[in-house]
Amino acid sequence: MDPHYRPDLIEPAAQQAWEATARFRATETAAGSDARPKYYCLSMFPYPSGKLHMGHVRNYTIGDVLARFHRLKGFNVLQPMGWDAFGLPAENAAIAHQVAPAAWTYSNIDYMRGQLKALGLAIDWSREIATCKPDYYRWEQWLFTRLFDKGIIYKKMATVNWDPVDHTVLANEQVIDGRGWRSGALVEKREIPMYFFRITDYAEELLSGLDELPGWPERVKTMQRNWIGKSFGVEIHFPLTPRHQAGEPVLKVFTTRADTLFGVTYVAVAAEHPLAQQAAATHPALAAFIQECKQGSVAEADMATMEKKGMATGQVVYHPFTNAPIPVWVANYVLMGYGEGAVMAVPAHDERDFAFAQRYALPIKAVIQPAEGALPLPLTAAYCEPGVLFDSDDFTGRASQDAIAKIALVLKNTQLGDRRTTFRLRDWGISRQRYWGCPIPIVHCPTCGDVTVPASQLPVVLPENVVIDIGSPLKKMPAWFNCACPKCGGAAERETDTMDTFVESSWYYARYASPDCDTAMLDARAQHWLPVDQYICGIEHAILHLLYARFFHKLMRDEGLVPCNEPFTRLLTQGMVIAETYYRDLGEGKKQWLNPADVELCSGVWVLKADGQPVIHGGTEKMSKSKNNGVDPQAIIDQYGADTARLFMMFAAPPEQSLEWSDTGVEGAHRFLKRVWKMVFEHLEAGAVSAHFGGMRSSNEQAIRRQLHQTIAKISDDIERRQQFNTAIAAVMELMNALAKLDASNAARALRQEALEAIVLMLAPIVPHITEALWTALRPGTQLLDHAWPTVDASALVQDEIELMVQVNGKLRGKITVAADADTASIEAAALAHADAQKHMEGRPAKKVIIVPGRLVNIVA
């Protein structure tokens, strides 16, 4: 055995051996031929941006630890990998470098695949998929056609962010201060035809299904519940005329606070609302304001933070109870796509309405007061809590909930409203006016209308040898979009929109089960592997990706493709990798961000190494290109080895928390691996061990063997149930400290052999390369991957004596050793007799003695 730890030799050798023997290829076993339970472990696949970052390293190491652990525990493990390959970044890179997005993407995939293999991940590469390949998106198109024909996918006009210079729809995050991120043009809101999934048809099931996911973090489930947003309220109809007759037009609004109805002082409608359009026809200032509204973002988050503006239309609607006229305003915070595109405004009892009313000098009428007393009037802030109604006609004096029920009943009887349940969730618009995405399999025929492409003509292949300039090149390729109608055979055109890339990532986990199937979207192998037993992704995917994946799974279930209701049984959301940031102020709000590796502390001042001049410390933030505070994983692997990177990632923080990058932490991880190597080397240099551990010779050996098997039990629980890898590693370190105190006797050497074998096995999921080499040295002629996870010897845990902490009034004052089966009276007597306990009791009697079995005795003096 080499006396020195050489990751540069060990790691490539291990990886080559694993690949040559297809060690991690998963197979579906016939019933009865293999009793191993299946374990499908999946980390969210990466976007092929060009290089891995440390967030990737953390994500995939977590998954690999769990996959390797379960393999050692006797599970039939599937851990696949693929590429979320469509998307706007490829188009942007293609424009910048004047290359086809496909060429850029495939080149990045090749490079990043090599990086992933260098991490030593136990991946079944035979199942690799890329979402930009026709053999993948063919089946996405196939499912689209079935859902479109059933009405689960439909087309309608929708409001989008439109860049008038680039002639394209912008994602909400591409609108910066009201302008297109690339062209700088003022963004417009424009209505265009788009395709939608009826995800709202599944809202109730998506909500109730969260209760069937005990293996998901409560935080994620809460976020999804809030996003789905089930609300119980009342739909209220405001007549457009003072003498309203049944069946005449009304303005509909939904509210969860019908108890505030008598405090309504105006109603607000979206810029696209028919009432707004009608008023603008004879109101130039209003028409200009509506145009301004159309240049804002349609993102809900942006709507919440932007300045609230409005303008009166000159129109009124009428109160359903009092028949009083209520002015109609156009407001930029009301979206046409949400509900009816109108809201009733109660400034006295809503913060947003209060601010709006103050800005435009609108009336503020309070109608709810606390049950214990009157409101101080005039109001200086909105009172938003439920309470007791006043100044509300026949409903005065009623509590809010009672009033809501009674108001809803009267509205129903007068045909001016009713109780209603709504969801915040909106149907999922998937049309994108971009090139690098899955083509939507629809043909537009002037005779037959929108026709789905028959299965026999799928896939509709996206042309790959394309160079992009402005807008989608598909719209400029008549040879591609001109076609024959599948129904009538007449001249028709293909849809040139592509699908939202969230569609590809909503079902990829299922395709891994049958990646080579060319006759169906999924085959019987999906029945074997699904659902995914363990899924790992970032908390930033808690809502959209995870919600869409749950929705898509239900769509596939209803098509008979998958056997279960949910895609992921257990979910781990890993935290971010963060690091220090440094910059120089260039003036005019511009900053030059500097990589931490190029900065050093000199005489208490941070300076740039290159010129010795001061830089500004910008605090700790998520590793990113924009802040230039990333660390290249390849540089760490080249300097220290992949095992060091893996160990640091697992030891520095619990997986769900943010991990702060530390060069000294990486160095410490490397030192620990060298220590493990040295301990095994010195043990083997001392000669062969005559027999595996048998009897005991000293109490110290007995205690260390007990600690060994306690450690096995703890680490098994830490990885499998708690998923706290940092405490598992700490337990190994503690065991190694104890092991270092063993003498050199043959009995002690047998114990050391047993302990070292267990340590190597317990570290194997975390640092697989070094442990592979150490196992071969400890057990020549065998391979670690053929061995099982160490088991706990219950007899080793039996203790003749136990040590208990002794406290006096809650403060630690000493320790006592008692028989393991000592009764309460004996333990109390030993504690009270302890010299340090008596000293701190200062002659006072023991008022109470509290015993926590196996841990401590607390004397209350």
N, C-alpha and C positions, 0 to 999 in steps of 0.2 A: 504494500500500500504506500502510495506517495505520502511523504510526511507533510506536504504542503497542500492546502486547498487551492485547486486550480479550476475555477469555473469555466475559463476559456477552453479547457479540454473536456471537462466533465459534461457540460451542457450540450454541446453539439453531438457528442457521442450518444448521450441518452436520447436526444431527439431523433437522431438517425435510426437508432434501434427501434424506437416506437413506430416510426413511419415505415420502416422495412417490414415489420411484422403486423402492420395494421392493428396495433394494440387497442385502439379506441373505436374501432368500427362496431357499431351497434347492430344487433340482429334481432328480429322478431322470432321468438321461440314458439314452436308448436305446443299446444296444450299437453301438459304431462311430461314433455321431454326435458323441461328445464323449470325447476321450482323457484328460480330467482324472481323476486318481485321487480317490476320495472320502476325506473326512476328517470324521469325526463327533466333535465336541468337546462334552463335556457337563460342566457343573458341577452338583453336586447341587441339586435344586430346594429353595426355601425354604418354611418354614412361614409362612403369612400372619399374622404376629403383630401387625401394625399398622405397623411402620416397619423399614426396613433398619438394620442395625448395621454397624460397621466390619468385622466378620468376613465379612459378606455382600460388602462392597465388595472385600475382598481376594480372596475365593473367585472372584467373577465377573470380576474384572479379570484374574486369572491365566488363566482359561479364555478370555477375550476376546483376550488377547495371543496365545495359541497359535492361536486360530481365525483372527485377522487375519493372523498370520504365514503360516499355511498358505495362506490365500487369495492373498496376494502371491506365494507360491511356486508357484501354479498349481493348487491343489487345489480340488475341488468341495466346499465346506465346509457342514456342517450344524451350527448351534449354536442349539438350541431352549431354551425356558423354560416352566415351569409352576409348579404350586402343590401342595404336600403339605398338603391343606386339611382333612382330617379330624383329630380328636384332642381330647384332654381339655382343653387350654387354652381352646378355643373354648367348651366347656361352662362352664368356670369363669368366663370373661368374660361369658357370657350370664347366668349367675346373678347376677354382680355388677352388671350393667347392665340386667337385666331385658329383654333382647332375645333374639331367636332366634339360635342359633349361626350359621345360614346367613347372616342379614343381616349379622352382625358379620364373618363371614369374607369375604363378597363385597365389603364396604366396604373391608376391609384390602387385598384383592387389587387393587382399583382404585387405591388410594393407592400401594402398593408397586410396581405396574407403572410408574407415573409416575416413581418414584424410580429404577428400573432403567433406564428410557429416558434419564433425565437423566445417567446414567453413560456414555452413548454406546456401549452394548454392541451388538455386531454380531449381534443375535438375529433369528431368523426367527419373528416373532410370529404368523404365520399358523398355526403348529403349537402354539400355547399350549393347555395342558390344565390342568384343576383336578380333583383326585381326588374331590372331593365332587359332581361332576356325574354324573347318571345315565348319560350316554353314555360315561363312562369306567368306572365301577364295574359297569356291565352286563356287561362282558366278564370282569371279575374274578369275578363271580357265575357266569358261563357256565363258566369254567374250574373253579371250585369244584365245580359239579355233576358235571362229567366226572370229576374226581379223587375225589369222594366215591363215585360209582358204581363206580369201579375199586378202592376201598379205600385209596387213597393219602392220603385224608383220612378220619378215623374219629372216633367219639365215645367218650369214656370219662370216668369220674369222676376228678377231679383236685383237689389241695389248693391253695387260694388264700388270699390275705389278705382277710378279710371284715370290713367295717365294720358292726357291728350297729345303729348309729344311722342311717347314711345308706343302709343296705341295698344296698350295692354292693361289688364287688370292687375292691381297691386295688392299684395297681402297687407293686412293692417300694419304689420311691423315695417313695411316698406314705405309707409307714409310718415315723413318727418316734418313736423311743423307745417302740416298741410300741403307739403310738396313731395313729388316723387323722388325717391332716394337717388335715382340715377340721372334723370333729366332735369330735376329741379323745378319742373312745371307745377303749377297749382293743380292739385288733384280734384277731380269732379266726382260726385256721386252720379252713377249712371245705371239705368235699368237695362239689363240684358237677359236673354234666355239662358237658364242654367238648369242642370240636372241635380236632383235632390234625392237622398235616401230618406224614407219615412221613419227615421229613428224615433220620432215621437210616438209611433204606434207601439214601441217597445218600452216607453218611458216607465210605465208601472212595473214591468218585469225587471228592467235594469235597476230600479230603486229597491224593490223587494229582494232581488237576488243578492244584494250586498249583505243581507242578514245571513246568507248561506256561505259566507266567506270568512270563517274564523281565522284563517291563515293570512289574512290581509291586515296591514297596519290600520288602526282605527282612524288615523289622520287621513289616509287616502280615502277610506270609505266616507268619511265626513265631507271631504272635498267633492267627491262624486255626488253625494246626496244634495249638497248645496248647488252644484251645477245643474243637476236634474231639476231641483227646485220645485217640488210639489207644493202648491199653495191652495188653501181652501178659502174661497171668498165669494163675492157677489158680482155678477155682471149687471151694470146699471145702464139704462137707456135714457138719454137726455133728448127729449123731443126737439125737433127743429122748428116747430110752430107752437104758438101758445095754446091753440085749441086742437091738441093732438088727437087723432083718431087711430084706432088699431090698424096696423098695416102700413101706416105712413112712415117715412124715413126717420131714423133716430141716429144719434151719435152714441156708439157703444163704448163703454170703458169697463175695465175689470179692476176691482180693488179688494184688498184684504181688510180694509178699514171702512166698511159701510157705515159704521157708527159715527163717522165724521161727515156724513153726507150733507148735513145742514150747515157745515162750515165751508162748503165749496164756494170760492169767489171767482174762479175762472176755470176754463178747461184748456188744455194745451194739446195741439195736434202736430204730427210730423209734417215736414215740408212737402212730402209727396201726397199727403192726405187730400182726398177730393174737395173737402171744404177749403183747404189752403189754396189749391189750384183754382177753385172757383173764385175766391176772393182776389187772387193775384191778377186775374184777367182784367180787372178794372182798377188795379192798385199798383202802380209802377214801383213804389218804394218797397211794397211787400214782395213783389216779383223779384226785386234785386236781393232782398234778404233771403228769399227762398233759394236763389242761386248761390248765395254765400254759404247757406247750410249744406248745399250739395257738394261743396268743396272740402268738407270735413271728413274725418275718418268715420267708418261705420263700425269700428271696434267698440265693444261694450266697455272695455276698460278705459279707452280714450274718452268715451262719452261721460264716464263717471268723474273724470278729472278736469275736463275742459271747462272754459268759461261758459256759463249758462246765459244764452241770449234769446230774445223773443221779440215779437211784434204783433200788435193787435190786428185782427183781420177785419174788424168792423162788424163781424157777424155775432150772433148770439144763439145759444141754445136755451132750453127752459128746464128748470128744476123739476124732477119728476113728482115732488110732493107739493112744493109751494108755488110752482109755475112761474117763479121769479126768473127774469132773464139773466143769463150768465155769459160773459164775454168769451169769445173764442180767440185764443192766441196761437200763433205758430211759434214753436220753441225748438231750438237746435238739439235739445237733449232727448227728444222723443223720436224713436225709430219706427218707421212704417212697418218693418218686418217683425216687430214685437207686438203681439196682441192685435188690437184694432188700430194701432198707430195713434192712439189718443189716451190721455190720462186726465182724471179729475184732480184739480189742485186745491189742497186744503192748507194754506200757509200756516195757520195756527198750530197744525199738528203734523207737519212734515218739514224737515230741515231744508231740503232743496227748494220746496215751494215757498218757504219763509224768506229765503235769500232772494228768490226771484221776485216775490211780491215787494220786498223792500226796495229792490233795484228799480222797479217800474211803478212804485207807489200804488200798488194794488191793495184792495181791502184785505184785512186779516181778521177773521171772525172765529173766535174760540167757541167750541161747543162741547169739549170734554174737560172735566176737571178731576183732580184726585178724589178718591172716595172720602178722604179725611178732611177735605176743605176746598175752598174756592181758589181759583188761579189768580195770581196778582196781575191785574190788567192796568195799562196795556202790556202785552207780552214783549219781552226783550229777546226771547228765543222760543222756538217751537216746543210745545209740550207733546211729546210723541208717545207717551205711555197710554195704555187703556185706562179707563176710569169710569166716571158717571156722566151721562149726557145732561146738558142744560141747553136752554134756548133751542130745542129741537122738537117743537110741536108735541105731538102725543107721545113721543119717545123720551121726553125729559124725565130725568130721575132713574132711568134704567141703566144698569151696568153695561159696559161695552159689548160683551159676548151676547147677553140677552137681547140688546138692541139690534145687533147684527142679524140675529135669527128673525126677529119681528119685522125689521125693515125688508129683509129678503122675502118674507111671506107676503107682505103688502105689495111689493113690486111684482111678484109673481101673479097675484090676483088682478093687478091692473095691467098686466102684460108689458110692464116696463122694466123687467129684469128677473133674475132668479139666482139661486145658489149655483156656484160653478167651481169645479176643480181645474186648476191650470198647472202647467209645468213651465219652468223657466227654459228648459231644453227646447231647442229649435231643430227643425229638420236640417240634415247635413248636406250643405251644398258642395258638390264635388267637382264642378266644372272649373277648369283652369285654362286661361287663354295663353298657354305656354306650349313649348315644343317638347321638352325633355320629360315626358310622362307617358302613361299608358293611354293609347288612343281610345276614345269612347266609341264603342261598336254600334253606331247609329248611322243610317243612311237617310238623307233628306230627299224625298221624292215629291215633285210637284203634284203628282196624282195621288199617291198613297200616304203622304205625310211622313212622319218619323217611323222608320222601319228598322228593327233590330237585325244585325248581321247574323245569318244562319250559322249554327255550330260548325257545319262543314266548311265554312269560309273563314273560320277563325284559326289563328289570330289575325287581327288587323295589325300588320307589322309596321312599326314606326321606322321610317327610313333613318339610317344611322350616319351615313356619310354626308352630313349637313353642316355647313358653317353658318352661324347666326350673326345677324346684325341688329335690327330693331324689329320687335314683334315676333310672332311665331312664323317660322319659315313654312309651316304646313299650309298656311293660307296662301302662299305664293307658289304652290306646287300642284298645278292642275293635273299633272300626270298621276299624282297620288290621290287627290280628293275626287276627281271625276270618276264615276263608276256607274254600273247598271243597278237599278233597283232590284233587290232580291225578290220582290213580289211581282211586279209587272214587267220587269226587264227594261223599262224605259230609262232615259238619261237621268242620273241623280248625282248627288254629291255626298261625300263622307263628312261626318262631323269633324271639325278641325280642333275642337277643344280636347284637352287631355284630362285625366282624372287627378284629383288631389292625391298627393303621395301618401297621405294617411291611409288610403285604401290598401296600398301594397303592404304596409306594416300592420294592417289589421287582421291578416290571416296567414302571414308567413310561417308562424309557429306550427300551423297545421301541415303546410306543404313539406316541412322537414320530414314528416312521417312517411311520405311517399314522393320524394323529389323526382324520381325517374319515371313516374307514371305518365304515359302519354295517351291514355284512354279516358281519364277522368280527372277531376280536380283533386280528389283524394280517393284512396282505395282502402282495403281492409286493414292496412297497417296503421291507419289513423285510429281505428277502433282499439288497436293495441296500445298506442303511446299516449293518446289524449285522455284526460287533460294534462297539460304541463304540470308536473309536480312542484317545481320551484322556478319562479320567474324573477329575474333581477333587472331593474332599470332605475333610472334617476327619478327623484321626486318630481322633477319638472314634467314628467309624463303621467302624473297622477290622474289628470282629467282626460285630455283629448285622446292620446294613444290608448290608454287602458280602457277608457269608456268605449271607444270605437272598436277595439278588439273584442270586448264583451258583446257589443251589438252584433258584430260580424259573426261571432261564434253562434249566436242565436239564429242568424240568417242561415248559416250552414246547417245547423241542427234542423231547422224547419225544412231544409232541402234533403234531409236524410243523409247528410255527409258526415256528421260527427255524432257521437253517442251521448253527449253530456251537455249540461246547461251553461257551464262556465269554462273559459279557456285555461285559467291559471289557479291552481289549488292554493298555493302559498306564494306570497309576494314579499320581496325584500327591496326596499328603495334606498339605494346607497347615497350617502352624502357627497358633496362636492369636494374636489381637491383644491385647496386654496394656497396662496403664496404671497409673499411680500411684493409690493410694487414700488417702482421708483420712476421719476420723470424729471424733465427739465421744462420749465415754463418758457414757451416761445413767444408769448404775448398774443393778444387778440383772441384769447380763449383757447389757444392751441397748446398741446403738450407733446413732448417727445418722450415716449415711454421706453424705458431702458430695462434690459433683462437683468434679473438679480445676479446672474453669474458674472456680469460685467461691472458690478458695483462692490465696493468694500468700505468698511468702517475705518476711518483714519483719524486719530486724535478726537474721537467722539463725533466726527462728521462723516456722513455718507458721501463718497466721491466716486466718480467714474474712473475705473482703473486706467483707461486709455489716456486720460489727460490730467487726472488728479484734481479735477474741478468739482465743486459741490453739486449734488443732486438732491431732489426733494423726495422724502419718503412718503409714498402715497397710501400707506396702510396695507392691510391684508385683504385680498380679493380673490375670487375664483380665477383659476388659471385660464387665460384666454389669449388669443392672438392680439386682440385690441389693446390689452394692457401689457403685452410682451413679457408676461411673467411665467410663461410655461417652461417646463423642463423636458427636454427630449428624452423619451424612454430609451431610445437606442443608445444614447450617450451613457446612461446608467448601466444598461446591459453590457456595453463594451467595457466599462471601467470596473464594475463590481459583479456582473452576472445577473441573469434573470431572477435567480432565487433570492438575491438580496433585495431587488425591487419588489418582489412578491411579499417577502417577509416584512419589509418596512410598511407596505400598504396594509397588511393585515394586523400589524402590531401598533401602528401609530394612533388608531382611533377605532371605536366601534363602527361597524359598517354603515349604520344609518346616520352617523354624524359626519360633519365636515372634517376633513383631514388636512392639517396644516403641513405643508412641505417643509422638510428640515434636512439640510445636507448632513448635519451631525447625526440625525436619526438614521439616515441611510448608512453612514459609516458605522454606527453602532450595530445595525442589523448585520453588516458584513463581518464585524468582529465576532458577533455571536456565532455565525456559521463557521468561522475559523476555529472557534472554541469547541464546537461540536466535533468538527473534523479532528482536532488535536486530541480530544478525549477518547475518541474511538481508536485513533492511531496508537496512542500510548497504551491503551488497554490491549490491543492486539500485539504490540511489540513485546509485551511482557510474557507472551507465550500462549499456547492453546489452553482453553479452560477444560479441565478433565471431565466435568459433568455439569449439566444444567442445574439450576438452583434446586436444592433438595431440603436440607435441614437448616437449623439456625444455630449460631454460636454465640451471638451477643445481642444485647438489647438494642444496640445501635443499628445492627443489621435488620433486626426485626422492625424497628421504627422506619427505616428507609424503605423496606419492602412494603410496609403499610402505606407509606407516602406514595410509592410507585403506583399501587393499585387504587389509591384515592385519586391520584392524578389521572389515571386511565378513565375512571368513572367521571371525573369532572370535565375532562376534555371531550369525552363522548357527548356529554350533555351540552357543553358549551357550543359545539359545532352543530349537533343535530337539532336540538330543541331551541336553545337560546341564540344561536348564530352570533356568538360573541367571540371572534377569533383572537382578539387581543388578550383576553383573559386566558385562553387556551395556551397561547405562547408563553405568557407569564408563568403559568403553572409548570411548563417544561423547564423554564429557567430556574425556578425554585427547586425542582427535582434535581437538576444538574448540580446546583449548589450543594445539596445534601449528598449527592453521589460522590462529590469531590472529597468528602470527609471519610470515605471508606478506607480501611487499611488494605494491605496487599495480600491477605491470606487467601487460600484457595476458595473458601466459602464466600468471602467477600467478592472475589473475582467472578464467581458464578452468579452472584447477585448483580454485579456490575454488567455482566453479559446480558442477563435478563432485562435489566433496566435500559441499557443502551439499545437493545433491539426494540423495546417498546417506544423509546424516545424517537428512534428513526421512523418507526411506523406512524407515530402520532404527528410527526412533523411532515410526513410524506405528502399529504394533500396541499400543504402550504409551500414547501420547498421540494419539489419532486426530483430535481436533478441530483442534488447532493445526497439525498436520502437513497436514491437508486444505487449510487456508488458505494455509500456506506453499508447498505444492506448486503451488497455483493461481498464486501470485505468481511462483514460479521458472519455471513452465512454463505460461504463459497458454494457455487454450483446451483444457487437458487436465485429467484428474481422476486423483488419486492411486490410487483403487481400480481404475483400468484399467491401472495400471502393474505391472511385475513387481518382485520383490525384487532388489536390486542383486547383480550377479554379480562374482566375483573375476577380475581381469585378471592372469593368471599372469605375464605379462611384467613387471608392476609389482613383483612380489615378488622378481625377480632382483636380487641385490646384487653389486656389484663388490668391496665391502669389508664386513667385519663387525666389530663391536665385541665384545670378550671381557673379562670381569672377570678380574682377576689377584689370586689369594689367596696368602698365605704362611702355611703351617700352618693353613689353614682360615679365615683372617681376610682380609677385603677390603682390598687395599693399592693398587689402581689399575686402570686400563683400558688395553687396547691395541687398535689397529686393524690388521687384517691383511687380505690378499686373501681373497676368499670361497672361493677354491680352494686356499688355502695348505696345504702338507703339514704333517705333525706336527713335523718337525724345524724348520721355519720358525717355527711357532707357539711351540715351546719356546724357541727362540733369542730371539724378540721378548720373551717374558715374562721370561726370565732377564736380559735387557738393560735392562728397565724400571728406572728410577732408584729408584722407591719400593720395588720388589721387592728390589733389591740392598741398600737401606738396612735393611730389616727382616730380611734374611737374616743381617746382621751378620757377613759374611765366612765364614759356614758354607757348606759345599757342599750342592748339591741332592741329597738322597737319592733323591727320586722326583719326577716331574712328571706330574700327572694332568690330562688334557684331557677336558672334557665338551664335545663338538662343538656349536658354535654358541652356547655359553653362557659357559664359564669355563676358566681354567687355575689349578690349585692346585699350588704349589711346596711340597714337603715338605722342609724344611731340617733 
